[in-house]
Amino acid sequence: MTLERGALLHKRYRIVEILGQGGMGSVYRAVDENLGVDVAVKENLFTTDEYARQFRLEAVILANLRHPNLPRVTDHFVIGDQGQYLVMDYIEGEDLRQRMERVGNIMEDEAILLGAAICDALTYLHTRKPPILHRDIKPGNVKITPDGHIFLVDFGLAKVLHGSQATTTGARAMTPGYSPPEQYGTARTDPRTDIYSLGATLYAALSGIIPEDGLARAMDNTQLTPLRKRNAKVSRRLAAAIEKAMGIDPADRFQNADEFKRALLGSKSKTQRLPGEYVIQPPPDADELKQNSIERESQPVSSLKASNGKNSQYSEEAPVFKPPKKKRKGRRLVSTLLWLLLILALGTVGFVRFLPTLVPPVLMDILSPINAIPIPFLPGANSPTPPPLATETLFPTATLPVTVNATLPPATSTPTLAPTATKQPTREFTPTPENIPATGPTPLGGGGQIAFASSRSGIPQIYIINVDGTGLQALTNEENGACQPAWSPDGMQLVYISPCRARGDFYDNAYKDSSLYLINADGSGREALTTIPGSDFDTAWSPDGKRIAFASLRDGRKEIYVLTVATGAVTRLTNSTGDIENSQPSWSPLGNQIVYTVRRVGAYQIWSMTDTGQGNVQVVRSGQQLWDFAPVWMPDGETILFNQRNLGPSLPWLMSIRFEDRETQDPTKLDLPKPIENVQFSPDGLWIVFEGQDETTNRDIYFMTITGGDRTRLTNDPKADFDPAWRPVP
């Protein structure tokens, strides 16, 4: 819970302001009332026993650090289930990110001196016994004081290496563009991790552009753009040193910070200086900095991607862009003349084509060939009236050629599955002011099939239906019911849960003794995946089809697990304490991240972690009066949709947030009809299927485009239809 201004923390530190907020907590400026000095208080919300033990051990080591380029850690403490806290010197001045926003790309000499100072700090950290890694170097964590001195700040993610450990206990944070690929998973991090991040920081400072993400480069999805292509004024030797520091393989980087420092200083003769002299141009005085901050905050929203009103080294990084170049007067004059000539030419064509009687006969003979020139947006003098637009086709004529056989495995008791006739789906149009139905986009995602659960036979079973409303078939015949279908990525199998006696809300423990089952797309081949009933539910198939994430009560509370399909092995990803519960996992398209719902302090929140359960961070902070739940990744791999509702009984709506903007932007409420719940995407990513309700509050399956067009009701049975899943193209 964010501390309020004026609050007294630990009976000593009076909160003055919030300097920044991140996925693992906040950073505050406070006054030490015992000493009367300003301090920075770093908060970490991970409070498990293991985290608390590790925190105390490492805080003691950090408190003993003494280096001219590092702030002192002066205190540390843990407050129950509230959080862990580090107290550090508060460093006045501006951070490197603010300087980049203020002046644009920094000068080469300044970058070299800045890099050398940070290398000195890293050499000191890395040669401690045991060594210390910073693990979060970026422009926002490089501070420049009013006298031009350089500090590496924010030890909230620092890690002490004990022995030869290959993984870490403390939380990892990944800042896209600045983190090397090994920091995204469970691979070993070592001093070369910090060298990569420092290289990326200098790259951004000299180019004004965040470099390509390390993980994407490691997966061959992109390549690092040469620094000199971004800024040709950078010397070849300096660019080579920075790009070497950013090697994907740690073996290709500088092996220690001192090597990197020598390469930086050696890139220009004038930067050969003695240690301790690395100071750069100081920032403006406090009043001017404040005015610059006000000017940035007054810019349009589109220009705030770099700053977003954050004025501290402690906030997460936002994208950095070069400031717009000033237009030259000569170019502006040429541009104006070209526009005047274009307008004159269009006026001439218009007179000749539409008002020939106003043109003198002498000129008409000269200009008459203009009528023969075909211009796409101007019809000819004798152009026929264009034909009317074709009437919109409600549904595509082709669907996936899948024949569904209702051959089902025998069950102890066979209920009669005779679903009532389903009406043809009805598309709901929004009239225009002229009462003409608005034409929607071409229904590219309208083909295929949708699986869903329905209580139409008395107890929930899994059904499949074509998106044109035909071909309704029952796929399961479970005595105790079935629900929550999830397609394999190849569209050939479904995983579901049973027993399922009724639809359960996300905040209920409705699925008692449920297990995971697997069937083929035609309902055959039923196989139990979890043989010991453990109240398993909320299934989600990984993009590679090898794993299934799910929530379970098997260990006494809601936690998230992963099942390896080939072996049946189950791995627990979350390990919570107190009243914290985890559910509703959803994989990113790359399969390296999972977003999920967390119940914490009586509210429901959206969090993310790696596919191995590391780097848990809160994605959205909506407060105690709003519940966030049911997250799902968009196919672009950049955006997360999730449901939101007011505390207590209320209808849910749909929200959106870009994953990389989770620390700097608020989510966006989508202008779509509500209620809308449990959203899933079509194979082409252009349509969504979801649970909706009509005026009688009957729960049915709907689909529409991702922009809200062509909203179509697919089912209309009097009983509840829920848990839709759009079948991938086989």
N, C-alpha and C positions, 0 to 999 in steps of 0.2 A: 504494500500500500504506500503510495507516494506521501512523503512527509510534507506537512503544511508549513508555509512561511511563519516563522515565529515559534515553531515547536522546539522544545528542549530535548535533545537526543542524549541519552546516556548521562543525564543530569549535568552536562557540561557544554554541549555544542548547540548553540542557538542557530536554527536554520534561517538563512538570509534569502536565498533564492535557489531555484533549480537551474543547474548549469547544463544539464543534458539528461536524456533518458535513453536507455538501451534495453535489449531483450532480457537482461539479467538484473536490472535494477536502475537506479538513478544516481546522479552525482550532484551534490549540493555544495553551495558556498555557505559556510557557517562561520560563526565567531566562537572561538575558544574562550568561554567566559572566565576560565581560570587564569589565562595568560593575556587575554585581550588582543589576540591576533586573529587574522583571517586564516581559515583552513579550507581545504577541499575534502569532502567526505564522500567516499565511494561506497555504494551499496551493492551487495550481492544477495539475491533473494533465494539462492539455493541453501537450504538449512538442514539437510540431512546430517546424521551423525558423522558420516564419513567426510562430507564436505566441511563440516565444522572442525573436525580434527585436522584435516589437511590445511584449512584456512589458518588455524592458529599456528601450525608449524611454519608455514611459509610467511605469515605476517611478521613473525619474530625475526626471520632472516631479512626480510625487506626493511624492517626497522633499523637494521644495522648498516644499511648502505650509506656511504658518504662519497659523493662525487660531484664535481662542479656542474655537470650537465644533467643531474638527476635531482628531483625534489626529495626531501626527506619524508619518510613514513614515520609519523610521530605517535600513532596510537592504533589500536585494533581491538575490536570486541564483537561478540555475538549476542544478539538479543532473542532468546527463545526461538519461536517459529517465525519471527519477523524478518530477520536478515542478519548478514555479516557485514561489518563496516571496517574500512581502512580510512585513516585520517592522515592527510598529507599536507605539506606546505601548499598554500595557494599562490600560484605564479601569476603575477600581473602581466599585461601585455596582450599581444594578439597571437593566434596560432597560424600555422603555415597556410591552412585552408582559407582563413580570412584574408591573409596577405594576397593569395592568388586571386580572390574575388575583388580585392581592392586595386591591385596594380596589373593583373594579368600574369603572364608567364614571368617567373623570376629570372634574374640575370644568371649567366653561367658561373661567374665567380662566386656569387652568393650561394648557388646550389652546391658548389664544391665545398665551401666553408661549412655550410650547414650539414652536408653529408659527413664531413670529417669530424665535426663535433658529436654527431650521433654515433659515429663509429667508435669514438673514444668512450662514450657511455656504454655501448654494447660490449666493447672489449672488457671493460670493468665488470659488467654483469656476467658475461660468459666465462670469465676466469675466476669467479667466486667458487668457493668450495662449500657446498655443492653449487654448480653453475645455475644461473637464473636466465630464463628466456622471457622476453617482453611479450611477444606474440600478438601485438596489436599496433604495430607501427603504421601510421598513416598521417596525412597532413594535419588532421585535427588533433593529433597527439604530439606534435612538435610545436613548442611554445617559444616565442621571441619576446624577451622582456623589454621594458622601456630603454634599457641601455644597450640593446642589441645582443644580449647573451642568449644562448640557445639551450633549451631544456627538452628532454624526452620525458613526457608526463604520462599519467594514467597507468598504474600498475594493477588495475582490477583483474586482468587476465594473465598476469605474470605467473610463470611456472618454475618451480624449483625442481631440478633433475636430481633424483636420488638413485645412485648406482647406475645400472644400465637399463632402466625401465624404458619400455618402448611405447607405452601409452600413458595417458595422463588421467589423473583423477579430477582435476579442476575442469570447469566448463571451458570449451573452446568456442571462440567466435570467429566467423568467417566474414571478412569484409571484401566483397567481390572486387577484383582488380588488384587488391593489395595482399591477399593471402595466397601463399603457395599451395599447390595441390595437396601436399601431405597434410595440410591443416584441416582439410574437409572430412577426413575419415579417422581411422584409428592408427594410421601409420605414425612412425616415430617422428617427433619434431625435435630439432636440435638447433644450435646457433645459426645454422645456414637458413633456417626458417625466418629469422629476423633479418638476415642479409637480403633475402628476396623482398621482404616488405619494404625495407629501406630503399632498395633499387626502384621498386614500383612508386614509392613516394617521390623520389627525385624525378622519375619519368613524368609523373603528373605535374610536378612543379615546373618543369621545363617546357612541357607541351600544352598544358591546360586541359589534357584529356586523360581520363583514367585508362590505364593499359588493359588489354584484353585479359579476361579472367584466367587465372592459373589452371583451374580444373578443366575449363573448356579447352585450353591449349593442350593439357595432358591427354585429353580424349580425342585430340586431332579435330575438334570442331572449329577451331580458329587458330590463327597464328599471330604472334606479336608483331605489330606494325613497327618497323624501325623508327627509332626516336628521331633521326634526322629527316624522315619523311614527314613527321609532325612539325618539326622546327629545324629548318636547314641551317640556322645560326649556331646550333650546338656543334662543338668540335667533334671530329671523328673519334678521338681518343676517349673523350668523356662519354659519348654515346656507347662506345664499345664496352666501357667499364660498367655502365648501368645495365646494359643488356646482358652482360655476363652474370651480374648479380641476380638477374631474373631467370636464370636457367631453370627449366622444368625439372631436370634431374639435379638433386642437391650436389652431386659429384661434379657438375659442370659449373657451379657457382664458385665464388671466392670461398675458401674453406674457413676463413675467420674474418672478423671485422677489421683487423689491422691490415690484412691484404687489400681489402676493399678501400680502406682509407688511403693507402699508398697509391693505389691506382687513381683515385679521385684527385689527390694532390699532384700527382705526376702528369695529369692531363694538360696542365698549363704551368708555365714556369713561374708566373707571378703568385701562384698559390702555395709555393713551397714555404711553409711557415713552421714555427715551433709549436708544439702542443700547448694548448691553453690560450692561444690567441685567436681562436675561431669565433669572432663576433661579426655580425652583419648589420646592415642599416637598420636602426631601431624603428619601431612603428611610430605613427603620429601620436600626439598626446591623447589623453583619455577623452577629452571633449570632441576631438576630431574623429576618433574611432567611433564614439557614440553616434555622431552625426552620420558617418558612413553607414553604420548599422541601420539607422532610421531610414536612410535613402534606399538601402537594399530592401527593407521590409515594405516600403511603399511601392515597390515595383509590381507589375502584374504578376499573377500567379505563375504564368508560364515561364517567367524569368527567375523564379525562386528555386529552381531545381538544385542550385549550388548551395544556397544558404538556408532557405526555409526558416529564417528567423532565428536559427541557432547561433549563439555567439560564444561558443566555448570549445576548447579542445577536447572536451569529454563526450561530445555527441558523436553518433555514428556518421560515417562519411556519406555525403550526397554526391551525385555526379558533378564533375567539374567541367566547365566549358570556357573556351577563350572568350574574352570580351569582344563585342562587335567592333570591327575596324571602322574608323572614320571614313566616310565617303569623300572622295576628292571632288572639288568643285568642277574640274574639267569633265569628269565622268558624269556628274549630275547634269551638266549642260548638254552633253551628247545624248544622254537618256531622254531629256526633255524634248530635244529636236526630233529624235526618232519617234516619240509618241505623237508629236504634232504632225509629222509626215504621215503616220499611220492613220490618224483621224481624218486628215485631208483626203487621203486615198479612199477611205471608206465612204466619206461624204460624196466624193466624185462618183464612186460606183453606185451609191444609192440614188443620186440624181439621174444618172444615165439609165438605171434599171427600172426605177419606179416613177420618176417624174420627168420623162424625156421632153415633155412640152415646155419645160422651163429652161432647157438647154438650147442655146443658139444653134441654128442649122449648120453653120460652118463648123462649130465644135462637135456637133452630133456626128458628122461624117467621120471625124477623126476618132471620136471616142466610142463609136458603135461596136467595135470588136469586143469591148468589155462585156457586152451581153453574152458573148459566147464562152466567157471564162467560167468554169464550174467552181463555185465557192460553197463549201459544205453548209455553212450556216445562213446563206442567202439563197432563196429559190430564184430560178430564172424568171424572166419577164412573163413567160407563158407556162410556168410550171403548173402541173395539175395539182389538185388538192390531194394531200397525202392520205393514204387509206387509214381507216381507224385502227387503233391498237387492238391486237388480238386479246380476247378475253382470257383472264388468268386461269390457268389450270389448277384446280384445288389440290390434287395429288399427282405425283409423277406416275407415269404409266407402268414403270418397271419397278419391281421389288426384287430382293435377293431370292434366287431360285433355291429356296430351302424347303424341302418337304418334311413336315413335322409328323412323326409317328407317335402316337400316344401309348406306345408299349412301355408299361411301367412295371417295376419290380413288385413282387407280391408283398403285401403288408398284412399285419395281424388282423386288422379289420379294414374292409374296403368300403369307404363311404361312397355314395353315389355322387359322381361329378357331372352334373348336368347343368352347365351354366345357362343362365337366362340369355335370351337373344340380345346381342349388343347392337345398338343403333350405329349407323354410319357416323364417323367422327364429324363434328361440326366445327367449322372455322369461324372464329369471332372477329369481325371487322370493326375498326373504328371509323365512323363516317367523317368525311371531310366537311368543311363548311357548306359545300354545294351538295351534300348528301350523296356523294359518289364514293363507293368503297375504295379505301386507300390500297393502292397496288403494293404488295409486299415483294420481297426479293425472291428470286427463283429458288424453289424449294429443293436445293441440292441435297440437304440432309434429310429430306423426307422419305427416303427409301429405307428398306431394311426392316428389322423386327425389334420389338421391345419386350423384354421379360418383366414381369411384375408379380406381386403377391396380391391375392384377393380372398375375401371371406365369403364370396358369393355361393360357395357350396356348404357353408356352415362353419367351417374351420379353415384358416388360411392355407392355400396351396400356391405353387408357382405356376404361372400361365405364360404363354407367349402369344403375341399378336403382331400382325403386319401393321405398319403405320397408316395404311388406308382403312384400317378397321376390320379387315378380313382375316381369316385363318386362325381364329382364336382356338388355342389348344391348351389343355392341362398337361404339365410336365411332371408333376409329383402327385403322389397319392399317400402322403404320410398320415398315419393314424392320429398323431398328435400335432399335425399341422407343419407347415414349412413357410419360410419367408426370407427376406434379405438376399435375393439372388445377386450374384456378381459374375460377370462374364470373364472368361480367360481372354488374354489379348488376341488370340487367334480366332475367337468367336466359336470355338468348337465344344467348350465345356462351361458348366455353371457350378459355382459353389454356392451353397445356401445353408441355412441353419434349421434345425428341428430338435426338440419340439418348438412350436410357435403357435400359441393358442389365440393370440390377438396381436394387433399392431401395438408396439410399445414406444413411448416417447423417450427421447435421449436422456432425460433426467430420471427415468424409472429403472428399476432392476426387473424388467418384465420377462426376460428370457431365462427361465429357471431350468437348469440341467440341460441346456441346449448344446449340441455338438455341430461340427462342420461336416457337410456331405458334398459329394461331387457327383454330377451326372453329365452325360453327353447332351448335346443340343436337342436331341430327339427324345430325351427323358430316359434313355437306357443307361446301363452301366453304373447304377447307383453304388457309391463307395463311401464308407465312413472315413473321414480324414482324422478326426480326433475321437478316439474310441472311449476315452474316459470322460463321462459327462462333467463339464466344468463351467457351464453357463458361458459358452463361447458365442460371440455375436459380432456385428459390425465388420463384415469381411471386406477386404480390398486386395485385389490381385496386383502383384508387381508388374511393371511394363514388360519385363522379360519372360513372364509366365512361370518363373521358377519358385516364387514365394507368395504366400498369402499372409497379409497382416490382418490381425483381428483383435478385438477386445475380449477380456475374459474376467470372470470372478473366481477363477480356480485357486487363486492364492488369497482369497478373502476380501479383495477390493478390486475395483476396475483398473486393470493395467493393460498395456498393449504388448502383444506378442507377435512373432513371425514364425510361420510354419514353412519349412522347406518341403515342397510338394514331392520331390523324388524320394526323400528319405523319411519323411514324417517327423523330422526333428523340430522341436518347438523351442524358440529362444525368446526370453523376456527382454523387452526393450526399455520399459519404464520401471522405476522403482520409487514409489512415492511414500510419503509419511503423512501422519495426521489425517485430515479429511480430504486430501487431494485424491482425485480420481481421473483416469484417462480413458478415452474412448474415441470412436469414429475416425480411425486412421484413413489417410488418403495419400497415395504415392504421387510424387512429381513425375512428369513424363520421362525424365532421365533415370528415375529409380534410385536416386541418391539422397532424396529428402522425403520426409513424411510430415504432413501437417495433421493435427489431431485436436480434439476437444479436451480441455482440462477443466475439471470442477475444482475451484480453489477459492477459499474464503467465501463460500456461498454463492459464487458467480461462475458462469461458464465462459471460458476464454479460448482463443485459438493460439496454439503453440506449434513450433516446428522442431524437428530433430533430424539427424542423419539417419540413414537406413540401418545403422548399427546402434542407434540409441544415444548418440553423442550430440553435443552442441545444442541442448534444449534452450530455446529462446521463445519469448512471447511475441507473437506476430501482431496482435491487435490489443489495444488498451481502451476498452469502452466504458469502464467503470462498473459500479455495483448495480446500477439500475437497468442495465442492458445485458442480455445473454447472447453470446456468440457461439454458434455450433454448426455442425454439418459442413466442414470445409471440403472443398474439392478444387483440384488444380485445373486450370484451363489448359487445353492442348498446347498452347504456346510455351508452357513451362515457366512463364514469368508472372502470371496473375493467379490469385486465389479468390474464388467465390466462397461465400459462407452465408449462412442464415443468421438473422438477428431478430430478436423480439424483446419486448418490454418484460420486466420482471413480473411474474405472475401470469395468469391466463391472457393471452393476446395472440394475434395472428402474425406469423413471421414474414419478414421481407428479405430481400437479397442484397448483399453487400459485396464490394470488390476492392482488392488492394493488390498492388504490385509487390511481389515478395522483396525486391531489392529496396523498396521505399518504406518498408515496415517501420523503420526507426525515424523517418523524417516526414512522412505523410500520414494523414488520417484516411481511413477507408471511405469509399464512395458508396452512397446508397443508390442503387439502380432504380430507375423509374420504370418499374414493372408492376403489373397487377399483383396484389396479394390476396390470399396467402399463396406463397410459393415456397416449397420445402423439398429437401432431398434431391437436389439438382444433379443430373448426369448429362454428359455431352454425347452428341451423335458422332459417328465415325469420322465425318469430315470436319467436326469442330464448329459448324455453323449453326447448329440447333441445340436446344436443351430440352430434356424431358423432366417432368417434375410432378410432385403431388400438389393438387389444387383443390379448391372447394367451390361449390356453387352456392346460391342463396339459401339452400336448405342445409348447408354445412356438410353435404355428402362429399366424402373424400374420393377423388377420381384421379386418373392419369391425364395430364395435358402435355403438349409440346408446342414450342414456338422457336423463332429465330433468337439468336443471342441478343439482338437489339429489341426484342419484344414484339416483332411483327408476326403475323399469321398465327396467332394464338389458337390452338386447336384442341378440343376436348376429345381424347381418344377413347375413354371408357365412360359409361354412365350407369353402371349397375347400382341398385339401391344399397348394396353392401359396400364396405370399404375396399378400395383398390389402392395399393401403396407400394413402396420400395421399387420404383421403376429402374430399369437398366437397359440402355440401348446396346444392341448387339454389334460388336465389331465386325467388319467385313471379313468373312472366312477366307 
